[in-house]
Amino acid sequence: MRSPLFAIMLLFIFSMETKAQLVVVNTEVTSDMLMAPSLGLEIVTGNRSSIGINALYSKGLLGKDFKISAIQPEYRYWFSGRPINKWFVGAGGIAALFDVKRKGKVYDGYGFGIGVTYGYVWNLTERLSIDFHSGFGVFFYTRKEYFATDNYDIDYSLDGVQRANATGYYLLPTRVGISVSYILR
């Protein structure tokens, strides 16, 4: 919970007025299994819409040297006419910080992106549900990419300032998984 993303998410939670709206907290089971704990909040904003925000943080994804912090806001449109029930389509964003060491190389940077999500929510009880979702999007990144044996501070600086040496984008899954949700009301 030392991540600034969790602090931003808590600020978002406590700054919203909920009145008679449904408020849902959730966790991504798939990211939790990958050792990247997540926490989400979704608020119903109308008969067919909701907005949500998820955050995840990991110091060792799958036990590897893979650090990531990400936040994902999302708008969802519900086809059933009742939010947090059955089929939905969503549009969202992602912002992430990462530091990955893989096969002798280091990838350290940040990125942002947008994507679409499609899914289904299966209500188990009045308050407990399972959310199946899949989505894809485009992720733009700026990173420092170098070999672990390099002296990054000296080898990749310009006038004493470290510079990113790789930018680009990926088309990739942005929201794929299963969430367990609990309605707070």
C-alpha positions, 0 to 999 in steps of 0.5 A: 500500500505504499504505492501512490496509485493506491493513495490516488484511488483512496482519494477518488473513493472518499471524494465522491458523493454516493447518495443512492448509487450502487458502490462496488468494490472488486479485486482481479482474481487473475492479477492476484494469482500473478502476484499483482494485488489489485483493488477496484471501485465501481460506481453506478452513474445511471440506468445503463452506465457505471464508472470504475477505477482499478489499481494494481501493484507488484514488486515481483510479478510471477516471482520474477524481477518485474515491478509494475504499478498501474491504474485503469479508469473505465466507463461501462455501458450495460445492455440489460438496463440494470448496471452490474448485471449481465452483458456490458461494453466498456471504454477505458484507459491505463497508466503504468510505471514499470521496471522489468529485468528480462534476459539480461536487459532492463526496461524501465519506464512509463506508459499510457493507453486506451482500450475497449472491454467486453464482458459479463457479470454473473450475480451469485447473491444480491451483493456478490458477483463474478465479472468475466471481461476481456479487452484490448487496446493500444499502449504507448510507452517511453522507457530506458532500455539497456543491458543489466551490465551497462552503467546506465548513469554514464552510458545513457546520459546527455549533459548529465541528464538520463534520457529515455532511449526507446518509445513506441506502442503495443497493441495488447490485452488491456483488461483480461480476467475475472473479478470478484465484486461486492456491492456496498450500496 
